[in-house]
Amino acid sequence: MSSPGSLHLPARRRGPLGSFALRIGVAVACLAITTALVYLERDGYKDSNGTPISWLDALYYATVTLSTTGYGDIVPVTEQARLANVLIITPLRFVFLITLVGTTVEVLTQRSRDEFRARSWRQNVKDHTVVVGFGVKGRSAFSALVDQGADPHTIVVVSADPSEIDEATALGAIGVVGDATREDVLRTASVQTASRIVVATDRDDTSVLVTLTARRLAPLATLVASARESQNIGVLRQSGADVVIPTAESAGRMLGLSLTSPIAGHLVEDLLEPHHGLEIVERSVRDDEVGASPESLSARSIIVLAVVRGDDVHRFDARSISELQTGDRIVVIRPAARA
């Protein structure tokens, strides 16, 4: 069971329990094969007490032989039985011992290995993205980041639900199980070195507490939060959110727009759908675009919505930018297939 604030790195192909079960299965198979072989060749074996070899005797011989105990009270006496010991039982003994030793080593080193990986990750992580909550909103935010080219290994998901963390790590993210309103949990996610934070919890009061704590730990990070109710938008902004997305109201506006202006609604949906039709992105001005006017980029199938110069945002309707400069960032609509 996961402890609060525990760090979960991306899942390996087989977990410790699965690996342990596989090794036990191999060991039992070796024991069963040896037992059956000895019993079938029981006339070639001699018991020191002079009684015939029974199934229990065969199992006893297989156990002490594979474990290299070898008491010597049951021994092969015929050439055929001895040959079977050399060609079949001895290789099975090697497999059996390697399996048991490997299981022991894995059990003893699993925790140390996980702690080493977690410590190494904390020492090197920076400029990553923290997603708080992995419900519908959190998963959608994660997918959007990956669609925009983010490496899943640079995304840390924080959730109090272990099943959500399992899902996130299966997708390649780093997971932290715990209550994100607690500072120690956010520190486990290294929020203080993150460059982007997404607060996607299911309750606005929780989002406010998480935003307050995250903003105090990471004053320079870009923080985006979701709000279920529009009246909480101002509170979240005062708590430190750079952008607040009203989820219920946004969905309602989309429904209304799609009813009154179906084409407009379709275009907005198209902009939100990754890898399809049109997309809206923010990017740096390229060298071949320096000196050009924002309007001239339309000839390249690019519509400029805003130009970010320094700390100022110039919308397309302001007409305050006549030429693009090096260091500018632009918010554009472009074909999704365009690199």
Phi and psi restraints in degrees (value plus and minus 20) as a CYANA .aco file:
   2 SER   PHI     -96.8   -56.8
   2 SER   PSI     118.1   158.1
   3 SER   PHI    -107.1   -67.1
   3 SER   PSI     133.1   173.1
   4 PRO   PHI     -78.1   -38.1
   4 PRO   PSI     113.5   153.5
   5 GLY   PHI      59.7    99.7
   5 GLY   PSI      -8.8    31.2
   6 SER   PHI     -98.0   -58.0
   6 SER   PSI     123.9   163.9
   7 LEU   PHI    -114.2   -74.2
   7 LEU   PSI     111.7   151.7
   8 HIS   PHI    -139.7   -99.7
   8 HIS   PSI      94.3   134.3
   9 LEU   PHI    -102.0   -62.0
   9 LEU   PSI     144.0   184.0
  10 PRO   PHI     -70.5   -30.5
  10 PRO   PSI     119.5   159.5
  11 ALA   PHI     -84.7   -44.7
  11 ALA   PSI     121.8   161.8
  12 ARG   PHI    -100.9   -60.9
  12 ARG   PSI     152.4   192.4
  13 ARG   PHI     -84.0   -44.0
  13 ARG   PSI     -51.8   -11.8
  14 ARG   PHI    -158.0  -118.0
  14 ARG   PSI     109.4   149.4
  15 GLY   PHI     -96.1   -56.1
  15 GLY   PSI     152.1   192.1
  16 PRO   PHI     -78.9   -38.9
  16 PRO   PSI     -62.2   -22.2
  17 LEU   PHI     -86.1   -46.1
  17 LEU   PSI     -61.0   -21.0
  18 GLY   PHI     -84.5   -44.5
  18 GLY   PSI     -61.6   -21.6
  19 SER   PHI     -85.3   -45.3
  19 SER   PSI     -61.7   -21.7
  20 PHE   PHI     -82.6   -42.6
  20 PHE   PSI     -63.8   -23.8
  21 ALA   PHI     -83.3   -43.3
  21 ALA   PSI     -59.4   -19.4
  22 LEU   PHI     -82.9   -42.9
  22 LEU   PSI     -63.5   -23.5
  23 ARG   PHI     -86.3   -46.3
  23 ARG   PSI     -60.5   -20.5
  24 ILE   PHI     -82.7   -42.7
  24 ILE   PSI     -60.3   -20.3
  25 GLY   PHI     -81.9   -41.9
  25 GLY   PSI     -61.8   -21.8
  26 VAL   PHI     -84.2   -44.2
  26 VAL   PSI     -62.8   -22.8
  27 ALA   PHI     -83.5   -43.5
  27 ALA   PSI     -63.9   -23.9
  28 VAL   PHI     -84.6   -44.6
  28 VAL   PSI     -58.7   -18.7
  29 ALA   PHI     -83.4   -43.4
  29 ALA   PSI     -62.9   -22.9
  30 CYS   PHI     -80.9   -40.9
  30 CYS   PSI     -62.5   -22.5
  31 LEU   PHI     -85.2   -45.2
  31 LEU   PSI     -61.7   -21.7
  32 ALA   PHI     -87.0   -47.0
  32 ALA   PSI     -62.7   -22.7
  33 ILE   PHI     -83.8   -43.8
  33 ILE   PSI     -64.1   -24.1
  34 THR   PHI     -84.0   -44.0
  34 THR   PSI     -62.9   -22.9
  35 THR   PHI     -80.4   -40.4
  35 THR   PSI     -66.9   -26.9
  36 ALA   PHI     -83.5   -43.5
  36 ALA   PSI     -61.0   -21.0
  37 LEU   PHI     -84.5   -44.5
  37 LEU   PSI     -64.2   -24.2
  38 VAL   PHI     -84.6   -44.6
  38 VAL   PSI     -60.8   -20.8
  39 TYR   PHI     -87.5   -47.5
  39 TYR   PSI     -59.6   -19.6
  40 LEU   PHI     -85.8   -45.8
  40 LEU   PSI     -50.9   -10.9
  41 GLU   PHI    -122.7   -82.7
  41 GLU   PSI       8.0    48.0
  42 ARG   PHI     -80.4   -40.4
  42 ARG   PSI     -46.9    -6.9
  43 ASP   PHI     -89.4   -49.4
  43 ASP   PSI     -37.3     2.7
  44 GLY   PHI    -112.3   -72.3
  44 GLY   PSI     -13.8    26.2
  45 TYR   PHI    -138.1   -98.1
  45 TYR   PSI     131.6   171.6
  46 LYS   PHI    -147.0  -107.0
  46 LYS   PSI     109.3   149.3
  47 ASP   PHI    -114.9   -74.9
  47 ASP   PSI     118.3   158.3
  48 SER   PHI     -82.5   -42.5
  48 SER   PSI     -43.4    -3.4
  49 ASN   PHI    -108.4   -68.4
  49 ASN   PSI     -19.9    20.1
  50 GLY   PHI      62.3   102.3
  50 GLY   PSI     -18.1    21.9
  51 THR   PHI    -107.2   -67.2
  51 THR   PSI     135.7   175.7
  52 PRO   PHI     -83.9   -43.9
  52 PRO   PSI     136.1   176.1
  53 ILE   PHI     -98.6   -58.6
  53 ILE   PSI     100.8   140.8
  54 SER   PHI    -120.4   -80.4
  54 SER   PSI     156.5   196.5
  55 TRP   PHI     -78.7   -38.7
  55 TRP   PSI     -60.1   -20.1
  56 LEU   PHI     -85.4   -45.4
  56 LEU   PSI     -59.0   -19.0
  57 ASP   PHI     -83.7   -43.7
  57 ASP   PSI     -61.3   -21.3
  58 ALA   PHI     -83.5   -43.5
  58 ALA   PSI     -60.8   -20.8
  59 LEU   PHI     -86.8   -46.8
  59 LEU   PSI     -60.5   -20.5
  60 TYR   PHI     -81.6   -41.6
  60 TYR   PSI     -65.6   -25.6
  61 TYR   PHI     -82.9   -42.9
  61 TYR   PSI     -62.3   -22.3
  62 ALA   PHI     -82.1   -42.1
  62 ALA   PSI     -60.4   -20.4
  63 THR   PHI     -85.8   -45.8
  63 THR   PSI     -70.3   -30.3
  64 VAL   PHI     -92.3   -52.3
  64 VAL   PSI     -46.4    -6.4
  65 THR   PHI     -96.7   -56.7
  65 THR   PSI     -68.3   -28.3
  66 LEU   PHI     -86.0   -46.0
  66 LEU   PSI     -51.3   -11.3
  67 SER   PHI    -105.9   -65.9
  67 SER   PSI     -17.9    22.1
  68 THR   PHI      42.3    82.3
  68 THR   PSI       1.7    41.7
  69 THR   PHI     -91.3   -51.3
  69 THR   PSI     -73.8   -33.8
  70 GLY   PHI      36.7    76.7
  70 GLY   PSI      53.7    93.7
  71 TYR   PHI     -92.7   -52.7
  71 TYR   PSI     -43.2    -3.2
  72 GLY   PHI      64.6   104.6
  72 GLY   PSI     -13.3    26.7
  73 ASP   PHI    -100.2   -60.2
  73 ASP   PSI     -41.9    -1.9
  74 ILE   PHI    -142.7  -102.7
  74 ILE   PSI     104.3   144.3
  75 VAL   PHI    -157.4  -117.4
  75 VAL   PSI     129.9   169.9
  76 PRO   PHI     -95.6   -55.6
  76 PRO   PSI     115.2   155.2
  77 VAL   PHI    -137.4   -97.4
  77 VAL   PSI     -39.9     0.1
  78 THR   PHI    -117.3   -77.3
  78 THR   PSI     139.3   179.3
  79 GLU   PHI     -83.6   -43.6
  79 GLU   PSI     -57.5   -17.5
  80 GLN   PHI     -84.9   -44.9
  80 GLN   PSI     -62.6   -22.6
  81 ALA   PHI     -87.0   -47.0
  81 ALA   PSI     -59.5   -19.5
  82 ARG   PHI     -87.9   -47.9
  82 ARG   PSI     -58.2   -18.2
  83 LEU   PHI     -84.1   -44.1
  83 LEU   PSI     -60.3   -20.3
  84 ALA   PHI     -82.7   -42.7
  84 ALA   PSI     -56.7   -16.7
  85 ASN   PHI     -83.8   -43.8
  85 ASN   PSI     -60.1   -20.1
  86 VAL   PHI     -91.7   -51.7
  86 VAL   PSI     -66.7   -26.7
  87 LEU   PHI    -106.7   -66.7
  87 LEU   PSI     -46.4    -6.4
  88 ILE   PHI    -137.4   -97.4
  88 ILE   PSI     -73.4   -33.4
  89 ILE   PHI     -90.1   -50.1
  89 ILE   PSI     -57.9   -17.9
  90 THR   PHI     -82.7   -42.7
  90 THR   PSI     -67.7   -27.7
  91 PRO   PHI     -79.4   -39.4
  91 PRO   PSI     -57.0   -17.0
  92 LEU   PHI     -84.3   -44.3
  92 LEU   PSI     -54.9   -14.9
  93 ARG   PHI     -82.6   -42.6
  93 ARG   PSI     -63.0   -23.0
  94 PHE   PHI     -81.0   -41.0
  94 PHE   PSI     -65.8   -25.8
  95 VAL   PHI     -81.9   -41.9
  95 VAL   PSI     -62.6   -22.6
  96 PHE   PHI     -81.9   -41.9
  96 PHE   PSI     -67.4   -27.4
  97 LEU   PHI     -87.1   -47.1
  97 LEU   PSI     -62.7   -22.7
  98 ILE   PHI     -81.7   -41.7
  98 ILE   PSI     -58.8   -18.8
  99 THR   PHI     -83.8   -43.8
  99 THR   PSI     -67.3   -27.3
 100 LEU   PHI     -88.5   -48.5
 100 LEU   PSI     -62.8   -22.8
 101 VAL   PHI     -83.7   -43.7
 101 VAL   PSI     -62.6   -22.6
 102 GLY   PHI     -81.7   -41.7
 102 GLY   PSI     -59.8   -19.8
 103 THR   PHI     -84.1   -44.1
 103 THR   PSI     -64.5   -24.5
 104 THR   PHI     -82.3   -42.3
 104 THR   PSI     -65.9   -25.9
 105 VAL   PHI     -83.2   -43.2
 105 VAL   PSI     -61.8   -21.8
 106 GLU   PHI     -85.0   -45.0
 106 GLU   PSI     -62.6   -22.6
 107 VAL   PHI     -83.7   -43.7
 107 VAL   PSI     -60.7   -20.7
 108 LEU   PHI     -92.3   -52.3
 108 LEU   PSI     -51.2   -11.2
 109 THR   PHI    -120.2   -80.2
 109 THR   PSI     -29.2    10.8
 110 GLN   PHI     -79.6   -39.6
 110 GLN   PSI     -68.1   -28.1
 111 ARG   PHI     -86.3   -46.3
 111 ARG   PSI     -62.1   -22.1
 112 SER   PHI     -83.2   -43.2
 112 SER   PSI     -60.4   -20.4
 113 ARG   PHI     -85.1   -45.1
 113 ARG   PSI     -62.2   -22.2
 114 ASP   PHI     -84.9   -44.9
 114 ASP   PSI     -61.2   -21.2
 115 GLU   PHI     -85.6   -45.6
 115 GLU   PSI     -58.2   -18.2
 116 PHE   PHI     -86.0   -46.0
 116 PHE   PSI     -63.7   -23.7
 117 ARG   PHI     -83.3   -43.3
 117 ARG   PSI     -61.6   -21.6
 118 ALA   PHI     -86.2   -46.2
 118 ALA   PSI     -61.8   -21.8
 119 ARG   PHI     -85.2   -45.2
 119 ARG   PSI     -61.4   -21.4
 120 SER   PHI     -84.4   -44.4
 120 SER   PSI     -58.2   -18.2
 121 TRP   PHI     -85.1   -45.1
 121 TRP   PSI     -64.8   -24.8
 122 ARG   PHI     -83.7   -43.7
 122 ARG   PSI     -54.3   -14.3
 123 GLN   PHI     -91.4   -51.4
 123 GLN   PSI     -47.0    -7.0
 124 ASN   PHI    -128.4   -88.4
 124 ASN   PSI     -34.0     6.0
 125 VAL   PHI     -95.0   -55.0
 125 VAL   PSI     117.3   157.3
 126 LYS   PHI    -186.1  -146.1
 126 LYS   PSI     139.0   179.0
 127 ASP   PHI      35.1    75.1
 127 ASP   PSI      12.5    52.5
 128 HIS   PHI    -115.2   -75.2
 128 HIS   PSI    -199.6  -159.6
 129 THR   PHI    -135.4   -95.4
 129 THR   PSI     113.2   153.2
 130 VAL   PHI    -131.0   -91.0
 130 VAL   PSI     104.6   144.6
 131 VAL   PHI    -131.7   -91.7
 131 VAL   PSI      95.6   135.6
 132 VAL   PHI    -116.2   -76.2
 132 VAL   PSI      94.5   134.5
 133 GLY   PHI      77.9   117.9
 133 GLY   PSI     113.7   153.7
 134 PHE   PHI    -152.9  -112.9
 134 PHE   PSI      22.8    62.8
 135 GLY   PHI    -103.1   -63.1
 135 GLY   PSI    -169.2  -129.2
 136 VAL   PHI     -80.1   -40.1
 136 VAL   PSI     -65.3   -25.3
 137 LYS   PHI     -88.5   -48.5
 137 LYS   PSI     -64.4   -24.4
 138 GLY   PHI     -83.9   -43.9
 138 GLY   PSI     -62.4   -22.4
 139 ARG   PHI     -85.1   -45.1
 139 ARG   PSI     -59.5   -19.5
 140 SER   PHI     -85.1   -45.1
 140 SER   PSI     -60.2   -20.2
 141 ALA   PHI     -84.2   -44.2
 141 ALA   PSI     -62.2   -22.2
 142 PHE   PHI     -80.7   -40.7
 142 PHE   PSI     -66.6   -26.6
 143 SER   PHI     -82.4   -42.4
 143 SER   PSI     -60.0   -20.0
 144 ALA   PHI     -83.6   -43.6
 144 ALA   PSI     -60.8   -20.8
 145 LEU   PHI     -84.0   -44.0
 145 LEU   PSI     -63.5   -23.5
 146 VAL   PHI     -86.2   -46.2
 146 VAL   PSI     -59.6   -19.6
 147 ASP   PHI     -82.7   -42.7
 147 ASP   PSI     -49.4    -9.4
 148 GLN   PHI    -105.6   -65.6
 148 GLN   PSI     -15.2    24.8
 149 GLY   PHI      84.3   124.3
 149 GLY   PSI     -16.6    23.4
 150 ALA   PHI     -92.0   -52.0
 150 ALA   PSI     120.2   160.2
 151 ASP   PHI     -96.3   -56.3
 151 ASP   PSI     104.8   144.8
 152 PRO   PHI     -74.8   -34.8
 152 PRO   PSI     -48.7    -8.7
 153 HIS   PHI     -90.7   -50.7
 153 HIS   PSI     -32.6     7.4
 154 THR   PHI    -117.4   -77.4
 154 THR   PSI     -10.2    29.8
 155 ILE   PHI    -133.9   -93.9
 155 ILE   PSI     108.2   148.2
 156 VAL   PHI    -130.1   -90.1
 156 VAL   PSI     104.5   144.5
 157 VAL   PHI    -123.8   -83.8
 157 VAL   PSI     109.3   149.3
 158 VAL   PHI    -134.2   -94.2
 158 VAL   PSI     106.5   146.5
 159 SER   PHI    -176.0  -136.0
 159 SER   PSI     128.1   168.1
 160 ALA   PHI    -102.2   -62.2
 160 ALA   PSI     -28.7    11.3
 161 ASP   PHI    -116.2   -76.2
 161 ASP   PSI      91.6   131.6
 162 PRO   PHI     -78.5   -38.5
 162 PRO   PSI     -52.0   -12.0
 163 SER   PHI     -86.7   -46.7
 163 SER   PSI     -54.4   -14.4
 164 GLU   PHI     -88.3   -48.3
 164 GLU   PSI     -57.4   -17.4
 165 ILE   PHI     -86.8   -46.8
 165 ILE   PSI     -59.5   -19.5
 166 ASP   PHI     -80.0   -40.0
 166 ASP   PSI     -61.2   -21.2
 167 GLU   PHI     -85.4   -45.4
 167 GLU   PSI     -61.8   -21.8
 168 ALA   PHI     -85.9   -45.9
 168 ALA   PSI     -65.0   -25.0
 169 THR   PHI     -87.4   -47.4
 169 THR   PSI     -50.8   -10.8
 170 ALA   PHI     -84.8   -44.8
 170 ALA   PSI     -46.2    -6.2
 171 LEU   PHI    -107.0   -67.0
 171 LEU   PSI     -21.5    18.5
 172 GLY   PHI      84.1   124.1
 172 GLY   PSI     -21.2    18.8
 173 ALA   PHI    -103.3   -63.3
 173 ALA   PSI     145.9   185.9
 174 ILE   PHI    -109.7   -69.7
 174 ILE   PSI     119.7   159.7
 175 GLY   PHI    -139.5   -99.5
 175 GLY   PSI     124.0   164.0
 176 VAL   PHI    -150.2  -110.2
 176 VAL   PSI      99.3   139.3
 177 VAL   PHI    -109.0   -69.0
 177 VAL   PSI     103.2   143.2
 178 GLY   PHI     141.3   181.3
 178 GLY   PSI     151.4   191.4
 179 ASP   PHI    -102.4   -62.4
 179 ASP   PSI      93.4   133.4
 180 ALA   PHI     -90.5   -50.5
 180 ALA   PSI     -28.3    11.7
 181 THR   PHI     -97.2   -57.2
 181 THR   PSI     -31.8     8.2
 182 ARG   PHI    -110.4   -70.4
 182 ARG   PSI     114.5   154.5
 183 GLU   PHI     -83.3   -43.3
 183 GLU   PSI     -58.3   -18.3
 184 ASP   PHI     -85.5   -45.5
 184 ASP   PSI     -52.2   -12.2
 185 VAL   PHI     -88.4   -48.4
 185 VAL   PSI     -63.4   -23.4
 186 LEU   PHI     -86.4   -46.4
 186 LEU   PSI     -54.0   -14.0
 187 ARG   PHI     -87.5   -47.5
 187 ARG   PSI     -54.2   -14.2
 188 THR   PHI     -80.9   -40.9
 188 THR   PSI     -55.1   -15.1
 189 ALA   PHI    -101.2   -61.2
 189 ALA   PSI     -16.8    23.2
 190 SER   PHI      35.1    75.1
 190 SER   PSI      24.7    64.7
 191 VAL   PHI     -80.0   -40.0
 191 VAL   PSI     -51.7   -11.7
 192 GLN   PHI     -83.8   -43.8
 192 GLN   PSI     -39.4     0.6
 193 THR   PHI    -130.8   -90.8
 193 THR   PSI     -12.9    27.1
 194 ALA   PHI     -97.4   -57.4
 194 ALA   PSI     131.6   171.6
 195 SER   PHI    -122.2   -82.2
 195 SER   PSI     -39.6     0.4
 196 ARG   PHI    -160.5  -120.5
 196 ARG   PSI     118.6   158.6
 197 ILE   PHI    -153.0  -113.0
 197 ILE   PSI     111.5   151.5
 198 VAL   PHI    -136.8   -96.8
 198 VAL   PSI     101.6   141.6
 199 VAL   PHI    -124.9   -84.9
 199 VAL   PSI      87.1   127.1
 200 ALA   PHI    -148.8  -108.8
 200 ALA   PSI      32.9    72.9
 201 THR   PHI    -102.8   -62.8
 201 THR   PSI     151.9   191.9
 202 ASP   PHI    -112.4   -72.4
 202 ASP   PSI     -24.7    15.3
 203 ARG   PHI    -149.0  -109.0
 203 ARG   PSI     116.1   156.1
 204 ASP   PHI     -88.1   -48.1
 204 ASP   PSI     -55.6   -15.6
 205 ASP   PHI     -86.3   -46.3
 205 ASP   PSI     -56.8   -16.8
 206 THR   PHI     -85.5   -45.5
 206 THR   PSI     -61.2   -21.2
 207 SER   PHI     -81.7   -41.7
 207 SER   PSI     -57.9   -17.9
 208 VAL   PHI     -84.3   -44.3
 208 VAL   PSI     -66.1   -26.1
 209 LEU   PHI     -84.0   -44.0
 209 LEU   PSI     -62.5   -22.5
 210 VAL   PHI     -84.2   -44.2
 210 VAL   PSI     -62.6   -22.6
 211 THR   PHI     -83.9   -43.9
 211 THR   PSI     -63.3   -23.3
 212 LEU   PHI     -79.0   -39.0
 212 LEU   PSI     -67.4   -27.4
 213 THR   PHI     -88.7   -48.7
 213 THR   PSI     -64.0   -24.0
 214 ALA   PHI     -84.8   -44.8
 214 ALA   PSI     -59.8   -19.8
 215 ARG   PHI     -86.7   -46.7
 215 ARG   PSI     -56.5   -16.5
 216 ARG   PHI     -86.7   -46.7
 216 ARG   PSI     -57.9   -17.9
 217 LEU   PHI     -96.7   -56.7
 217 LEU   PSI     -52.5   -12.5
 218 ALA   PHI    -151.1  -111.1
 218 ALA   PSI      56.8    96.8
 219 PRO   PHI     -85.3   -45.3
 219 PRO   PSI     -41.3    -1.3
 220 LEU   PHI    -122.3   -82.3
 220 LEU   PSI     -25.4    14.6
 221 ALA   PHI     -92.7   -52.7
 221 ALA   PSI     129.8   169.8
 222 THR   PHI     -98.4   -58.4
 222 THR   PSI     101.3   141.3
 223 LEU   PHI    -139.5   -99.5
 223 LEU   PSI     101.5   141.5
 224 VAL   PHI    -137.2   -97.2
 224 VAL   PSI     111.6   151.6
 225 ALA   PHI    -148.3  -108.3
 225 ALA   PSI     133.3   173.3
 226 SER   PHI    -124.7   -84.7
 226 SER   PSI     128.0   168.0
 227 ALA   PHI    -148.2  -108.2
 227 ALA   PSI     110.4   150.4
 228 ARG   PHI     -95.3   -55.3
 228 ARG   PSI     -54.6   -14.6
 229 GLU   PHI    -137.7   -97.7
 229 GLU   PSI     117.1   157.1
 230 SER   PHI     -85.0   -45.0
 230 SER   PSI     -48.2    -8.2
 231 GLN   PHI     -89.1   -49.1
 231 GLN   PSI     -31.8     8.2
 232 ASN   PHI    -115.9   -75.9
 232 ASN   PSI     -21.0    19.0
 233 ILE   PHI     -81.5   -41.5
 233 ILE   PSI     -66.7   -26.7
 234 GLY   PHI     -81.7   -41.7
 234 GLY   PSI     -58.5   -18.5
 235 VAL   PHI     -84.7   -44.7
 235 VAL   PSI     -61.4   -21.4
 236 LEU   PHI     -87.3   -47.3
 236 LEU   PSI     -57.3   -17.3
 237 ARG   PHI     -87.4   -47.4
 237 ARG   PSI     -60.5   -20.5
 238 GLN   PHI     -86.6   -46.6
 238 GLN   PSI     -45.5    -5.5
 239 SER   PHI     -97.7   -57.7
 239 SER   PSI     -33.0     7.0
 240 GLY   PHI     105.4   145.4
 240 GLY   PSI     -17.7    22.3
 241 ALA   PHI     -94.1   -54.1
 241 ALA   PSI     112.5   152.5
 242 ASP   PHI     -95.0   -55.0
 242 ASP   PSI     -58.2   -18.2
 243 VAL   PHI    -156.0  -116.0
 243 VAL   PSI     117.4   157.4
 244 VAL   PHI    -143.1  -103.1
 244 VAL   PSI     106.7   146.7
 245 ILE   PHI    -125.2   -85.2
 245 ILE   PSI      93.6   133.6
 246 PRO   PHI     -99.6   -59.6
 246 PRO   PSI      81.0   121.0
 247 THR   PHI     -83.9   -43.9
 247 THR   PSI     -68.4   -28.4
 248 ALA   PHI     -86.7   -46.7
 248 ALA   PSI     -65.7   -25.7
 249 GLU   PHI     -85.3   -45.3
 249 GLU   PSI     -58.6   -18.6
 250 SER   PHI     -83.2   -43.2
 250 SER   PSI     -62.0   -22.0
 251 ALA   PHI     -84.8   -44.8
 251 ALA   PSI     -60.2   -20.2
 252 GLY   PHI     -84.0   -44.0
 252 GLY   PSI     -60.7   -20.7
 253 ARG   PHI     -83.7   -43.7
 253 ARG   PSI     -59.3   -19.3
 254 MET   PHI     -83.0   -43.0
 254 MET   PSI     -60.5   -20.5
 255 LEU   PHI     -84.0   -44.0
 255 LEU   PSI     -66.1   -26.1
 256 GLY   PHI     -84.6   -44.6
 256 GLY   PSI     -62.9   -22.9
 257 LEU   PHI     -82.7   -42.7
 257 LEU   PSI     -60.2   -20.2
 258 SER   PHI     -86.7   -46.7
 258 SER   PSI     -47.6    -7.6
 259 LEU   PHI     -97.7   -57.7
 259 LEU   PSI     -66.5   -26.5
 260 THR   PHI    -102.5   -62.5
 260 THR   PSI     -52.6   -12.6
 261 SER   PHI    -156.8  -116.8
 261 SER   PSI      60.7   100.7
 262 PRO   PHI     -76.6   -36.6
 262 PRO   PSI     -58.7   -18.7
 263 ILE   PHI     -86.6   -46.6
 263 ILE   PSI     -63.1   -23.1
 264 ALA   PHI     -83.0   -43.0
 264 ALA   PSI     -62.4   -22.4
 265 GLY   PHI     -81.5   -41.5
 265 GLY   PSI     -59.1   -19.1
 266 HIS   PHI     -85.0   -45.0
 266 HIS   PSI     -59.5   -19.5
 267 LEU   PHI     -86.1   -46.1
 267 LEU   PSI     -61.9   -21.9
 268 VAL   PHI     -83.9   -43.9
 268 VAL   PSI     -61.8   -21.8
 269 GLU   PHI     -82.8   -42.8
 269 GLU   PSI     -58.2   -18.2
 270 ASP   PHI     -82.0   -42.0
 270 ASP   PSI     -60.0   -20.0
 271 LEU   PHI     -86.1   -46.1
 271 LEU   PSI     -50.0   -10.0
 272 LEU   PHI    -106.3   -66.3
 272 LEU   PSI     -36.2     3.8
 273 GLU   PHI    -105.8   -65.8
 273 GLU   PSI      99.0   139.0
 274 PRO   PHI     -92.4   -52.4
 274 PRO   PSI     128.3   168.3
 275 HIS   PHI      39.8    79.8
 275 HIS   PSI      11.2    51.2
 276 HIS   PHI    -172.7  -132.7
 276 HIS   PSI     109.8   149.8
 277 GLY   PHI      44.4    84.4
 277 GLY   PSI    -138.7   -98.7
 278 LEU   PHI    -124.5   -84.5
 278 LEU   PSI     137.8   177.8
 279 GLU   PHI    -161.8  -121.8
 279 GLU   PSI     133.5   173.5
 280 ILE   PHI    -132.7   -92.7
 280 ILE   PSI     105.2   145.2
 281 VAL   PHI    -159.8  -119.8
 281 VAL   PSI     139.9   179.9
 282 GLU   PHI    -131.9   -91.9
 282 GLU   PSI     109.9   149.9
 283 ARG   PHI    -168.2  -128.2
 283 ARG   PSI     148.6   188.6
 284 SER   PHI     -98.8   -58.8
 284 SER   PSI     131.7   171.7
 285 VAL   PHI     -89.4   -49.4
 285 VAL   PSI     113.8   153.8
 286 ARG   PHI    -102.4   -62.4
 286 ARG   PSI     142.3   182.3
 287 ASP   PHI     -79.7   -39.7
 287 ASP   PSI     -58.2   -18.2
 288 ASP   PHI     -96.3   -56.3
 288 ASP   PSI     -25.4    14.6
 289 GLU   PHI    -122.0   -82.0
 289 GLU   PSI     -31.0     9.0
 290 VAL   PHI     -84.5   -44.5
 290 VAL   PSI     111.1   151.1
 291 GLY   PHI      73.2   113.2
 291 GLY   PSI     -35.1     4.9
 292 ALA   PHI    -105.1   -65.1
 292 ALA   PSI     137.6   177.6
 293 SER   PHI    -104.5   -64.5
 293 SER   PSI     131.7   171.7
 294 PRO   PHI     -76.6   -36.6
 294 PRO   PSI     -56.0   -16.0
 295 GLU   PHI     -86.6   -46.6
 295 GLU   PSI     -50.6   -10.6
 296 SER   PHI     -88.9   -48.9
 296 SER   PSI     -38.3     1.7
 297 LEU   PHI     -91.2   -51.2
 297 LEU   PSI     -33.0     7.0
 298 SER   PHI     -83.5   -43.5
 298 SER   PSI     -45.0    -5.0
 299 ALA   PHI     -87.9   -47.9
 299 ALA   PSI     -37.8     2.2
 300 ARG   PHI    -121.4   -81.4
 300 ARG   PSI      -0.6    39.4
 301 SER   PHI      43.2    83.2
 301 SER   PSI      15.3    55.3
 302 ILE   PHI    -145.1  -105.1
 302 ILE   PSI     105.0   145.0
 303 ILE   PHI    -127.2   -87.2
 303 ILE   PSI      99.0   139.0
 304 VAL   PHI    -107.1   -67.1
 304 VAL   PSI     101.0   141.0
 305 LEU   PHI    -112.1   -72.1
 305 LEU   PSI     -52.5   -12.5
 306 ALA   PHI    -179.8  -139.8
 306 ALA   PSI     132.5   172.5
 307 VAL   PHI    -139.2   -99.2
 307 VAL   PSI     107.2   147.2
 308 VAL   PHI    -122.9   -82.9
 308 VAL   PSI      94.4   134.4
 309 ARG   PHI    -143.8  -103.8
 309 ARG   PSI      91.2   131.2
 310 GLY   PHI      46.7    86.7
 310 GLY   PSI    -145.6  -105.6
 311 ASP   PHI    -119.6   -79.6
 311 ASP   PSI     -15.9    24.1
 312 ASP   PHI    -122.3   -82.3
 312 ASP   PSI     119.5   159.5
 313 VAL   PHI    -129.3   -89.3
 313 VAL   PSI     100.8   140.8
 314 HIS   PHI    -128.9   -88.9
 314 HIS   PSI      89.9   129.9
 315 ARG   PHI     -93.1   -53.1
 315 ARG   PSI     142.4   182.4
 316 PHE   PHI     -82.7   -42.7
 316 PHE   PSI     -48.1    -8.1
 317 ASP   PHI    -104.4   -64.4
 317 ASP   PSI     -25.6    14.4
 318 ALA   PHI     -99.2   -59.2
 318 ALA   PSI     -47.4    -7.4
 319 ARG   PHI      36.4    76.4
 319 ARG   PSI       8.8    48.8
 320 SER   PHI    -112.9   -72.9
 320 SER   PSI     -27.9    12.1
 321 ILE   PHI    -135.4   -95.4
 321 ILE   PSI      94.0   134.0
 322 SER   PHI    -115.4   -75.4
 322 SER   PSI     -47.8    -7.8
 323 GLU   PHI    -158.2  -118.2
 323 GLU   PSI     121.5   161.5
 324 LEU   PHI    -100.4   -60.4
 324 LEU   PSI     123.4   163.4
 325 GLN   PHI    -141.0  -101.0
 325 GLN   PSI     139.8   179.8
 326 THR   PHI     -81.3   -41.3
 326 THR   PSI     112.5   152.5
 327 GLY   PHI      78.0   118.0
 327 GLY   PSI     -33.4     6.6
 328 ASP   PHI     -89.2   -49.2
 328 ASP   PSI     132.4   172.4
 329 ARG   PHI    -139.7   -99.7
 329 ARG   PSI     124.4   164.4
 330 ILE   PHI    -147.2  -107.2
 330 ILE   PSI     123.6   163.6
 331 VAL   PHI    -121.9   -81.9
 331 VAL   PSI      99.4   139.4
 332 VAL   PHI    -150.2  -110.2
 332 VAL   PSI     138.0   178.0
 333 ILE   PHI    -126.2   -86.2
 333 ILE   PSI     110.3   150.3
 334 ARG   PHI    -167.4  -127.4
 334 ARG   PSI     144.0   184.0
 335 PRO   PHI     -81.9   -41.9
 335 PRO   PSI     118.3   158.3
 336 ALA   PHI     -84.1   -44.1
 336 ALA   PSI     -47.0    -7.0
 337 ALA   PHI     -97.0   -57.0
 337 ALA   PSI     -31.3     8.7
 338 ARG   PHI     -94.2   -54.2
 338 ARG   PSI     116.7   156.7
